[in-house]
Every structure is written in C-alpha cells, then in structure tokens.
C-alpha cells in the first residue's frame, strides 16, 4: 500500500454557520474559526474541512452558490479567508474546501443568463427540456421532495434540479462548463488551499435519454438514482478533472458518493485510477431507513452495522482508501443514534470514537463530536431551519397524512438540524457561540456539555479524542494495518483486529448498556499484550483470552507476535 500524508491525517469538519460567531450577528463566521485555531491545534487535527463559505443566497445553507470566487457576506470577506488560510498553515493545519459543482444557485450569473433565452451563450450550462403535455419532461423526484423539474415561463421550458428548485443542475456534458469548474478549482488551489471535498460528485453525469424512474411505494414521483447517480460518464469526467487539475497538486480529495457500492467506489479511488483519494459512502448512515426513507426512523442492528463497515474495510483494502465518519452536517449526532446520550453519554461517546478511529481510513471528526454533543428536540417545527426537514414534513404530514407526532419523533432522531445547532463552547448564554441571537437555537444541554468543562478534565470526551489521535499518529499499524472482523454474529460486541507485520491490534467495543463477555478466537496468537487505550479504568493484568466489558466499554490492545 502506498503511503500518503492524507492517509495519516485527521480531518475536522466545520459547518461555519454554527461554529463560532465573532461579531454578534448570530451567525458563525471565518474570524470565529480563526479565534478557535489554538483549540483545534490542541485537539491534534491536521486538516480543516470547511462546508461552503462561498457567496450564496442560502436556500440550502450555502450549498447553493452564486459566486465561487467570493465569500458569503455573513461569513466575512476574502481577506478574512486569506487570514484563516495563513494562520491555519502557520499552525500546521491544512484547509480543505467544499466543492459544489453538480449545481449552482439560480442566482449565479451563469443561470441568470441561461434562463434569458434559448440562444444565450450560457443556455447549455444547465439542463433544459421541453415539457410533455403540460407536464415536466419526466417523473423524477427531487432529493428535497416534489418534482426535480421547474417550469420557467421566459422560454416555456423546464430546468432540472435534483435538489432545491433554487439549485439548478449544471450540464457536465458541456465541455465549457467543465473548463469553468477546473478554472475555479485552480484559482483556489493557487491560493494555497490543500484539497476539496466534492459534494454529490457522483451525480454529475446523467443518462441523456432522461427516462422516467420507478415510483416507489409511498412516493408521488419517480427515482432518478439509476439515471443520475454513478452515471455513464462520471469516471471519464473525474479522470479529466484529475488530469487537468488534481494531479498537478499534492492535495486531499474526497468525493461524496451516495448510493455507490464498493466496486464503484474502487473505480473512484483505486490508486491506479487517477480520479480521487477517497469517497464518503452512506450505507451505514442509511441503517433504520424504511418506506419513508430516514423519516421511517427504524432501529439499527449491530450485526448490520458490522457487516456494512466490514464490507467497506475489506472492499477498499487493496489499493483503495476509506473515509471514516459517524457524523457530518447532514447526519444526526452519533452518541444519540448509535450510543446512549443519557445514562452512558460519556462512555458511549468514547466507545464510538474508539470503534471508528482504529479502523483503516482517514477519520473525520464533525464539530462538537469531540465533546459528545447530542441530538436536539425543539418544541416547534418553527424552530427548525433545514429545507429538507421542512419539505419532508409538508409532504409526509400535510399531503400523505403521516401522524405529526410520528414525524416530529423522526425529525428529533434523524433531522439534519441535529448537527447544525451551535457548538457549545461554555455554559454562558448561547453556549458562548454568540453575543447576539443565534440563527438556530442552541441545544438546551449546553450547561452540562461544553468545551470549557472538558478541556482540563483528564476523563473528558475531548481528552479521550486527543489520546486516540495521538495513538494513531504514533502507531503506523492504526493507519496501515489490515482490518479483520471477529465475532461476526455477536449482537453486543463489535470486535476486530488490525495487523501489520508482527503486530496486531485487538479492538473490542460493547454497543449495549449491559455487561458483555468477550472470548478471544483461538486462531489469534500473541506473545505479549499492552492496553493502548480504554474508556474505563482497568486494574491489574487482564487475561485477554476471556474478559468482561462494562456497558459501552471499549478497549484496544497491542499484541506482539515475536
């Protein structure tokens, strides 16, 4: 396996709107991130991934970009960004930008021109089609509910938007569009940024026949995925992007690739493919989905989770690379989802961190995860800001008749705003996030869960994350060792090994609120053992051939075979 700096790095994701407000307007900003660089340095991270900070009307919290070479006014100025880049680099922290090029805002100059006339030079920058008998060109459903087509009366045609109607899809079939994207990427890379996270990058190639999609039970529209996800030319486009831009810089690239399987992922990230470094897959995030997608809010089974994680660990081990994450700006808080955010809050937060960070791949920490931030349950739908959540409520409750309390329970469990409440810095008003009125309410538990209370507490979740990061940086086996699942059918324990040369790591994690027994498989041989980390105090020497784990306990042993 080839070594690379991005394989050995820890990435910290920042959702700027909710990270730290420096000027009292209730919205996090770039100067707020600068203020907290020492905190991030202390945590030990190597790369900051910034969610979109470009100019945007904010229909989808910045994922609708109106100018790729300017900064959203609420976040600051170009000079603020330059300062952030400079200060980060001075502290040895790299910057990864969010690249959103499946679509733009409808307020982008390209689209404003495109909609003016059929012969405008920007017309083919977007996907325009005639309607059929007064209806949209096909039956595709937008990711944010409703039709994926919006009628525009100026030219009596429809444009495609796989997300919000204010996010028209770019036409990647047009070489001029691709050249514009490459120009933008080079502009940022020449500024000195260190890589890109690419939003829904596997959506950029569409089946040019634009056929109707299957209408799944309970849906009003058809599924676009077979014709717009992992599409016919996506690998060709990414190879071209790599040749024109990525290969010329020593950077980190990660593609967000919903619905990709391991074979498709290897096509994106294989070391000889010349496309991307790694991808985000979502299979483990879809656990519990049902008829209404994530809003069905089903339970997750540990055996299923182990199966999915193992499939990706083994599927990419030969020349590929994994992104390791439990949380991001689109997902609920992991301690609430896969842990126990009440009685065993601290234990389960540490256990989940251990389970993830000891796997093969580049770990991503989402802001607040390192202090165990939890999901939130706002009293009223009016307190929610997420367009996906609000649209889903309208469709499922107002149109399809889902019970309002059932839908609210699903929002509490799976809604995107769980990840978007402000970072809880201290126990002062608004958790020290802002001196003004926050754009979205702070989680009421900020007096108990905050950074200030954890920094100097040796037993805190924050200091446990520091220790995990330190272990990873000082033990090549954590980065490059081969992963193997053990106790595959155990419904309580997630146990696996990592092997490199004569060393083996044994990782055992209890996912339950009960005591659980571990028995070491007989084929694991070793001459010596050392406890590297655990989230409970262990007294005396332990015989690792058989031992008890407390609720949500995690242990990592380093075994030597010589």
C-alpha positions as CSV (number, residue, x, y, z in Angstrom):
1,X,0.0,0.0,0.0
2,X,1.3,3.4,-0.9
3,X,1.8,5.8,1.9
4,X,0.4,9.4,1.7
5,X,0.0,12.3,4.1
6,X,-3.8,12.3,3.7
7,X,-4.0,8.7,4.9
8,X,-2.2,9.7,8.1
9,X,-4.2,12.8,8.7
10,X,-7.2,13.5,11.0
11,X,-9.8,15.8,9.4
12,X,-12.1,18.1,11.4
13,X,-15.3,19.3,9.7
14,X,-16.5,22.8,10.3
15,X,-20.1,23.9,9.5
16,X,-19.2,27.6,9.6
17,X,-22.7,29.0,10.3
18,X,-22.7,27.1,13.6
19,X,-19.1,27.0,14.7
20,X,-18.2,30.4,16.3
21,X,-19.7,33.9,15.8
22,X,-17.1,36.7,16.2
23,X,-19.3,39.8,15.6
24,X,-22.6,39.1,17.4
25,X,-24.9,38.7,14.4
26,X,-25.8,35.2,15.5
27,X,-24.1,33.5,12.6
28,X,-20.7,31.7,12.8
29,X,-18.0,33.2,10.6
30,X,-14.4,33.0,9.4
31,X,-13.0,35.2,12.1
32,X,-14.7,32.9,14.6
33,X,-12.8,29.9,13.2
34,X,-9.5,31.9,13.4
35,X,-10.3,32.5,17.1
36,X,-10.5,28.8,17.7
37,X,-7.5,27.6,15.8
38,X,-5.5,27.0,19.0
39,X,-8.3,24.8,20.3
40,X,-8.2,22.7,17.1
41,X,-4.4,22.5,17.3
42,X,-4.7,21.2,20.8
43,X,-7.1,18.6,19.7
44,X,-4.5,17.4,17.3
45,X,-6.3,17.5,13.9
46,X,-4.4,18.0,10.6
47,X,-7.0,19.2,8.1
48,X,-10.0,21.5,8.4
49,X,-12.8,20.8,6.0
50,X,-14.9,23.9,5.6
51,X,-18.5,23.5,4.5
52,X,-19.3,26.0,1.7
53,X,-18.3,29.6,2.5
54,X,-18.9,31.0,-1.0
55,X,-21.3,33.7,-1.8
56,X,-24.8,32.3,-1.6
57,X,-28.5,33.3,-1.1
58,X,-28.6,30.5,1.4
59,X,-31.6,28.5,0.2
60,X,-29.7,25.4,1.3
61,X,-27.3,26.8,3.8
62,X,-24.5,27.6,1.3
63,X,-24.8,24.6,-0.9
64,X,-26.5,26.9,-3.5
65,X,-23.5,29.0,-4.7
66,X,-23.9,32.3,-6.6
67,X,-20.2,33.1,-6.9
68,X,-17.5,30.5,-6.4
69,X,-14.7,33.2,-6.1
70,X,-16.3,35.3,-3.4
71,X,-17.2,34.8,0.3
72,X,-20.7,34.8,1.8
73,X,-21.2,38.2,3.4
74,X,-22.4,36.7,6.7
75,X,-19.1,34.7,6.9
76,X,-16.8,37.6,6.2
77,X,-14.5,38.7,3.4
78,X,-11.9,37.4,1.1
79,X,-9.3,39.0,3.4
80,X,-10.8,37.0,6.3
81,X,-10.3,33.8,4.3
82,X,-6.8,34.7,3.5
83,X,-6.1,35.3,7.2
84,X,-7.7,31.9,8.1
85,X,-5.5,30.2,5.5
86,X,-2.4,31.9,6.7
87,X,-3.0,31.3,10.4
88,X,-4.0,27.7,9.8
89,X,-0.9,27.0,7.8
90,X,1.3,28.6,10.5
91,X,-0.1,26.1,13.0
92,X,0.4,23.1,10.6
93,X,-3.3,22.8,9.8
94,X,-4.4,22.3,6.2
95,X,-7.6,23.6,4.6
96,X,-10.0,21.5,2.5
97,X,-12.7,23.4,0.7
98,X,-16.2,22.2,-0.2
99,X,-16.6,21.9,-4.0
100,X,-20.3,22.1,-5.0
101,X,-20.4,21.7,-8.8
102,X,-23.3,19.4,-9.5
103,X,-25.4,22.5,-9.3
104,X,-25.2,26.2,-8.7
105,X,-27.6,28.8,-7.2
106,X,-30.3,30.1,-9.6
107,X,-28.8,33.5,-8.6
108,X,-25.4,32.6,-10.2
109,X,-24.6,34.7,-13.2
110,X,-24.4,31.7,-15.5
111,X,-28.0,30.7,-14.6
112,X,-29.4,34.2,-14.8
113,X,-28.0,34.4,-18.3
114,X,-29.1,30.9,-19.2
115,X,-32.8,31.5,-18.5
116,X,-32.9,34.6,-20.6
117,X,-33.2,33.0,-24.0
118,X,-32.7,29.7,-25.8
119,X,-29.7,31.1,-27.8
120,X,-27.9,32.7,-24.8
121,X,-24.3,31.5,-24.7
122,X,-24.9,30.1,-21.1
123,X,-28.1,28.3,-22.1
124,X,-26.3,24.9,-22.3
125,X,-24.6,25.4,-19.0
126,X,-27.7,23.9,-17.4
127,X,-30.2,21.1,-18.3
128,X,-33.2,22.5,-20.1
129,X,-36.0,20.3,-21.6
130,X,-39.5,20.8,-23.1
131,X,-42.5,19.6,-21.1
132,X,-44.7,16.7,-22.1
133,X,-48.4,17.5,-22.4
134,X,-48.1,20.3,-20.0
135,X,-46.1,18.2,-17.5
136,X,-42.4,18.0,-16.6
137,X,-40.1,16.2,-19.0
138,X,-40.1,13.1,-16.8
139,X,-41.3,12.0,-13.4
140,X,-38.1,12.4,-11.4
141,X,-38.4,13.3,-7.7
142,X,-36.1,16.0,-6.2
143,X,-34.0,15.0,-3.2
144,X,-35.9,17.7,-1.3
145,X,-39.3,16.4,-2.3
146,X,-41.6,17.3,-5.3
147,X,-40.6,17.3,-8.9
148,X,-37.0,17.6,-9.9
149,X,-38.1,19.9,-12.8
150,X,-39.0,23.6,-12.5
151,X,-41.0,25.4,-15.2
152,X,-39.6,28.7,-16.4
153,X,-42.1,30.8,-18.4
154,X,-39.5,33.0,-20.0
155,X,-38.6,30.3,-22.5
156,X,-41.5,27.9,-21.9
157,X,-39.1,25.1,-20.8
158,X,-38.2,23.2,-17.7
159,X,-34.8,23.1,-15.9
160,X,-33.5,20.1,-13.9
161,X,-32.8,20.5,-10.1
162,X,-32.0,17.3,-8.3
163,X,-32.1,19.3,-5.0
164,X,-34.0,22.6,-4.4
165,X,-35.6,24.5,-7.3
166,X,-33.0,27.2,-6.4
167,X,-30.2,24.7,-7.2
168,X,-30.3,24.1,-11.0
169,X,-28.0,21.2,-12.1
170,X,-25.0,22.1,-14.3
171,X,-24.7,20.4,-17.7
172,X,-21.5,18.4,-17.4
173,X,-21.9,17.2,-21.0
174,X,-20.8,20.7,-22.0
175,X,-17.0,21.0,-22.1
176,X,-17.3,24.8,-21.4
177,X,-18.9,24.0,-18.0
178,X,-16.1,21.6,-17.1
179,X,-13.5,24.1,-18.1
180,X,-15.1,26.7,-15.9
181,X,-15.1,24.3,-13.0
182,X,-11.4,23.5,-13.5
183,X,-10.6,27.2,-13.6
184,X,-12.3,27.8,-10.3
185,X,-10.5,24.8,-8.7
186,X,-7.1,26.1,-9.9
187,X,-7.9,29.5,-8.6
188,X,-8.4,28.2,-5.0
189,X,-5.5,25.7,-5.2
190,X,-3.2,28.5,-6.4
191,X,-4.3,30.5,-3.3
192,X,-2.8,27.7,-1.2
193,X,-5.7,25.5,-0.1
194,X,-4.9,21.8,0.4
195,X,-7.8,20.0,-1.2
196,X,-11.5,19.5,-1.9
197,X,-14.5,17.6,-0.6
198,X,-16.7,17.2,-3.6
199,X,-20.5,17.5,-3.0
200,X,-22.6,14.7,-4.6
201,X,-19.8,14.4,-7.2
202,X,-21.2,11.1,-8.5
203,X,-24.4,12.9,-9.6
204,X,-22.7,15.0,-12.3
205,X,-23.3,12.6,-15.2
206,X,-26.9,12.0,-16.3
207,X,-28.4,9.4,-18.7
208,X,-29.0,11.7,-21.7
209,X,-32.3,9.9,-22.5
210,X,-33.8,11.2,-19.2
211,X,-36.2,8.2,-18.8
212,X,-38.9,8.0,-16.2
213,X,-37.9,6.5,-12.9
214,X,-39.6,3.8,-10.9
215,X,-42.2,5.1,-8.5
216,X,-41.5,3.5,-5.1
217,X,-44.4,2.7,-2.8
218,X,-45.5,5.8,-0.9
219,X,-43.8,8.2,-3.4
220,X,-45.5,10.5,-5.7
221,X,-42.6,10.8,-8.2
222,X,-40.0,8.5,-9.8
223,X,-36.5,7.6,-8.6
224,X,-33.7,9.5,-10.5
225,X,-30.9,7.4,-9.0
226,X,-30.5,4.8,-11.8
227,X,-30.1,7.6,-14.3
228,X,-28.2,10.3,-12.4
229,X,-26.1,8.6,-9.7
230,X,-22.8,6.9,-10.7
231,X,-23.8,7.9,-14.3
232,X,-22.4,6.8,-17.6
233,X,-19.6,9.4,-17.9
234,X,-18.8,10.2,-14.3
235,X,-15.5,8.4,-14.3
236,X,-14.5,10.0,-17.6
237,X,-15.2,13.4,-16.1
238,X,-13.3,12.7,-12.9
239,X,-10.3,11.4,-14.9
240,X,-10.4,14.6,-16.9
241,X,-10.6,16.7,-13.7
242,X,-7.6,14.7,-12.3
243,X,-5.5,15.2,-15.4
244,X,-6.4,18.9,-15.8
245,X,-6.2,19.9,-12.1
246,X,-5.8,17.4,-9.3
247,X,-2.7,15.7,-10.5
248,X,-0.8,19.0,-10.5
249,X,-1.1,19.5,-6.7
250,X,-0.3,17.4,-3.6
251,X,-3.7,17.6,-2.1
252,X,-6.5,15.7,-0.4
253,X,-9.7,14.8,-2.4
254,X,-12.8,13.2,-1.1
255,X,-15.9,12.6,-3.2
256,X,-19.4,12.5,-1.6
257,X,-20.9,9.5,-3.4
258,X,-24.4,8.5,-2.2
259,X,-25.5,5.0,-3.5
260,X,-22.0,4.0,-4.6
261,X,-21.1,0.3,-3.9
262,X,-17.6,-0.9,-3.1
263,X,-16.9,-1.8,-6.8
264,X,-18.0,1.7,-7.9
265,X,-16.0,3.3,-5.1
266,X,-12.8,1.5,-6.2
267,X,-13.3,3.0,-9.6
268,X,-13.3,6.4,-8.0
269,X,-10.4,5.9,-5.5
270,X,-8.2,3.0,-6.8
271,X,-4.6,4.0,-6.7
272,X,-4.2,3.4,-10.4
273,X,-7.4,5.1,-11.5
274,X,-6.2,8.7,-11.3
275,X,-9.5,10.1,-10.0
276,X,-10.0,10.7,-6.3
277,X,-8.2,9.8,-3.0
278,X,-11.3,8.6,-1.1
279,X,-15.1,8.8,-1.0
280,X,-17.8,9.2,1.5
281,X,-20.3,6.3,1.4
282,X,-23.6,6.4,3.2
283,X,-24.6,2.7,3.7
284,X,-24.0,2.8,7.4
285,X,-25.9,6.1,7.6
286,X,-29.0,4.5,6.0
287,X,-29.5,2.0,8.7
288,X,-33.1,2.2,10.0
289,X,-34.4,3.6,6.7
290,X,-37.8,2.4,5.6
291,X,-40.7,3.3,3.4
292,X,-40.3,7.0,4.1
293,X,-36.5,6.9,3.9
294,X,-34.8,8.1,7.0
295,X,-38.1,9.5,8.2
296,X,-39.3,6.0,8.9
297,X,-36.9,6.1,11.8
298,X,-36.3,2.4,12.3
299,X,-33.9,0.8,14.7
300,X,-30.4,-0.2,13.8
301,X,-28.9,-3.7,14.4
302,X,-25.3,-4.0,15.4
303,X,-24.8,-7.0,13.1
304,X,-25.9,-5.0,10.2
305,X,-23.6,-2.1,11.1
306,X,-20.6,-4.5,11.4
307,X,-21.5,-6.1,8.1
308,X,-21.5,-2.7,6.3
309,X,-18.4,-1.4,7.9
310,X,-16.5,-4.6,7.2
311,X,-17.7,-4.7,3.6
312,X,-16.1,-1.3,3.1
313,X,-13.0,-2.0,5.0
314,X,-12.3,-5.2,3.0
315,X,-13.7,-3.8,-0.3
316,X,-11.2,-0.9,-0.4
317,X,-8.2,-2.5,1.3
318,X,-6.4,-3.5,-1.9
319,X,-5.4,-0.1,-3.4
320,X,-8.3,2.0,-2.2
321,X,-9.0,4.1,0.8
322,X,-11.9,4.7,3.3
323,X,-13.2,7.9,4.8
324,X,-14.2,7.1,8.4
325,X,-17.1,9.1,9.9
326,X,-20.1,8.8,12.2
327,X,-21.3,12.4,11.9
328,X,-21.5,15.3,9.5
329,X,-23.6,18.3,8.7
330,X,-26.3,16.1,7.2
331,X,-26.5,13.4,9.9
332,X,-27.7,13.2,13.5
333,X,-25.3,13.1,16.4
334,X,-23.8,9.7,16.7
335,X,-23.9,9.5,20.5
336,X,-27.7,9.9,20.2
337,X,-28.0,7.5,17.3
338,X,-25.7,4.6,18.0
339,X,-24.9,5.3,21.6
340,X,-26.8,6.2,24.8
341,X,-26.9,10.0,25.3
342,X,-28.4,9.9,28.8
343,X,-27.1,7.4,31.3
344,X,-24.0,6.3,29.4
345,X,-23.4,9.5,27.5
346,X,-19.6,9.8,28.2
347,X,-18.9,6.0,27.9
348,X,-20.8,5.6,24.6
349,X,-19.3,8.7,23.0
350,X,-15.8,7.4,23.8
351,X,-16.6,3.8,22.7
352,X,-17.9,5.0,19.3
353,X,-14.8,7.2,18.8
354,X,-12.6,4.2,19.6
355,X,-14.5,1.9,17.3
356,X,-14.2,4.3,14.3
357,X,-10.7,5.7,14.8
358,X,-9.0,2.3,15.0
359,X,-10.3,1.3,11.5
360,X,-8.4,1.7,8.3
361,X,-9.1,5.0,6.6
362,X,-8.9,8.8,7.2
363,X,-11.0,9.7,10.3
364,X,-13.3,12.7,10.2
365,X,-14.4,14.5,13.3
366,X,-17.5,16.7,13.0
367,X,-17.6,19.9,15.1
368,X,-18.9,19.1,18.6
369,X,-18.4,15.4,18.2
370,X,-15.2,15.6,20.3
371,X,-17.2,16.9,23.3
372,X,-20.2,14.5,22.8
373,X,-22.8,16.9,21.5
374,X,-26.2,15.3,21.2
375,X,-29.4,15.5,19.2
376,X,-31.9,18.2,20.0
377,X,-35.7,18.1,20.2
378,X,-37.1,21.6,19.6
379,X,-40.7,22.1,20.7
380,X,-42.0,23.6,17.5
381,X,-41.4,23.0,13.8
382,X,-40.9,26.8,13.6
383,X,-37.5,26.3,15.4
384,X,-36.2,24.2,12.5
385,X,-34.2,25.7,9.6
386,X,-33.3,22.8,7.4
387,X,-35.1,22.9,4.0
388,X,-35.0,19.0,3.7
389,X,-36.8,18.7,7.1
390,X,-39.4,21.3,6.3
391,X,-40.2,20.0,2.9
392,X,-40.4,16.4,4.2
393,X,-42.8,17.5,6.9
394,X,-45.1,19.2,4.3
395,X,-45.1,16.2,2.0
396,X,-45.4,13.4,4.6
397,X,-47.7,15.1,7.1
398,X,-49.8,17.6,5.0
399,X,-50.0,15.5,1.8
400,X,-49.6,11.9,2.8
401,X,-51.2,12.0,6.2
402,X,-48.3,10.8,8.4
403,X,-49.1,11.5,12.1
404,X,-47.5,14.8,13.1
405,X,-46.0,13.4,16.4
406,X,-44.5,10.4,14.5
407,X,-42.9,12.8,12.1
408,X,-41.6,15.0,14.8
409,X,-40.1,11.9,16.5
410,X,-38.3,11.1,13.2
411,X,-37.0,14.7,13.0
412,X,-35.7,14.5,16.5
413,X,-33.9,11.3,15.6
414,X,-32.7,11.9,12.1
415,X,-33.1,15.5,11.0
416,X,-30.1,17.5,9.7
417,X,-30.6,20.3,12.2
418,X,-29.3,17.9,15.0
419,X,-25.9,18.6,13.5
420,X,-26.4,22.3,13.0
421,X,-27.1,23.6,16.5
422,X,-24.3,25.9,17.6
423,X,-21.1,24.5,19.0
424,X,-21.3,24.6,22.8
425,X,-18.1,26.5,23.9
426,X,-19.1,27.2,27.6
427,X,-22.0,27.5,30.0
428,X,-22.7,31.2,29.4
429,X,-25.7,32.4,27.4
430,X,-26.0,30.8,24.0
431,X,-23.1,28.5,24.9
432,X,-20.5,31.2,24.2
433,X,-21.4,30.8,20.5
434,X,-22.6,34.3,20.0
435,X,-23.4,37.5,21.9
436,X,-26.5,38.0,19.7
437,X,-29.4,35.8,18.8
438,X,-28.3,32.6,17.2
439,X,-29.6,31.7,13.7
440,X,-30.8,28.4,15.1
441,X,-31.4,27.7,18.8
442,X,-28.7,26.3,21.0
443,X,-29.2,22.8,22.4
444,X,-30.5,23.4,26.0
445,X,-28.0,20.9,27.4
446,X,-25.1,23.3,26.8
447,X,-24.7,24.0,30.5
448,X,-23.7,20.3,31.0
449,X,-22.0,19.6,27.7
450,X,-19.5,22.3,26.6
451,X,-15.8,22.7,25.7
452,X,-14.8,24.7,28.7
453,X,-15.9,22.0,31.1
454,X,-13.9,19.3,29.3
455,X,-10.5,21.0,28.4
456,X,-8.9,20.4,31.8
457,X,-10.8,17.3,32.8
458,X,-8.5,14.3,32.1
459,X,-11.5,12.0,31.9
460,X,-13.4,14.1,29.4
461,X,-14.5,13.1,25.9
462,X,-12.3,15.8,24.5
463,X,-9.2,14.5,26.1
464,X,-10.1,11.0,25.1
465,X,-10.2,12.1,21.4
466,X,-6.8,13.7,21.9
467,X,-5.4,10.4,23.1
468,X,-7.0,8.5,20.2
469,X,-5.4,10.9,17.7
470,X,-2.0,10.7,19.5
471,X,-2.2,6.8,19.3
472,X,-3.0,7.0,15.6
473,X,-0.1,9.3,14.9
474,X,2.4,7.2,16.8
475,X,1.4,3.7,15.6
476,X,1.6,3.0,11.9
477,X,-0.5,-0.1,12.4
478,X,-3.5,2.1,13.1
479,X,-3.1,3.7,9.7
480,X,-1.8,0.9,7.5
481,X,-2.8,-2.4,9.3
482,X,-5.1,-4.9,7.6
483,X,-8.6,-5.0,9.1
484,X,-10.4,-8.3,10.0
485,X,-13.7,-8.7,11.8
486,X,-14.0,-11.2,14.6
487,X,-17.1,-12.5,16.5
488,X,-19.2,-11.6,13.4
489,X,-22.5,-12.8,14.8
490,X,-22.2,-11.3,18.3
491,X,-25.1,-9.0,18.7
492,X,-23.5,-7.0,21.5
493,X,-19.8,-6.6,20.7
494,X,-18.1,-5.0,17.7
495,X,-14.6,-6.7,17.7
496,X,-11.9,-6.6,15.1
497,X,-8.2,-6.8,14.6
498,X,-5.6,-4.8,12.6
499,X,-2.4,-6.5,11.5
500,X,0.9,-5.1,10.3
501,X,4.0,-7.2,10.3
502,X,4.5,-8.9,13.7
503,X,2.0,-6.6,15.4
504,X,-1.7,-6.9,15.9
505,X,-4.3,-4.6,17.4
506,X,-7.3,-6.1,19.1
507,X,-10.3,-3.7,19.3
508,X,-13.3,-4.7,21.4
509,X,-16.4,-2.4,21.7
510,X,-19.6,-3.1,23.7
511,X,-22.6,-1.4,22.0
512,X,-25.0,-2.2,24.8
513,X,-26.0,-0.9,28.3
514,X,-25.3,-4.4,29.7
515,X,-22.2,-6.2,30.8
516,X,-20.9,-8.4,27.9
517,X,-18.4,-11.2,27.7
518,X,-15.6,-11.4,25.2
519,X,-13.8,-14.6,24.3
520,X,-10.7,-14.3,22.1
521,X,-10.8,-16.6,19.0
522,X,-8.3,-19.4,19.3
523,X,-6.5,-18.5,16.0
524,X,-5.3,-15.2,17.3
525,X,-1.8,-15.9,18.6
526,X,0.4,-13.4,20.5
527,X,3.4,-13.4,22.9
528,X,2.8,-10.1,24.6
529,X,-0.1,-7.7,25.2
530,X,-0.4,-4.0,26.1
531,X,-3.5,-1.9,26.7
532,X,-3.2,1.1,24.4
533,X,-6.5,2.8,25.4
534,X,-9.8,2.1,27.1
535,X,-12.7,4.2,28.3
536,X,-12.9,2.5,31.7
537,X,-10.2,2.1,34.3
538,X,-8.7,-1.4,34.3
539,X,-6.9,-2.6,37.4
540,X,-4.2,-5.3,37.2
541,X,-3.2,-7.6,34.4
542,X,-6.1,-8.9,32.3
543,X,-6.2,-12.3,30.6
544,X,-7.5,-11.2,27.2
545,X,-8.5,-14.7,26.2
546,X,-11.7,-14.0,28.2
547,X,-12.9,-10.9,29.9
548,X,-16.0,-8.8,30.8
549,X,-16.8,-5.5,29.3
550,X,-18.9,-2.9,31.2
551,X,-21.8,-1.1,29.4
552,X,-20.4,0.8,26.3
553,X,-16.8,-0.2,27.3
554,X,-14.1,-0.1,24.6
555,X,-10.6,-1.5,24.8
556,X,-7.6,-1.5,22.3
557,X,-4.8,-4.0,22.9
558,X,-1.5,-4.0,21.1
559,X,-0.4,-7.6,20.6
560,X,3.1,-8.6,19.5
561,X,3.8,-12.0,17.9
562,X,7.5,-12.2,18.4
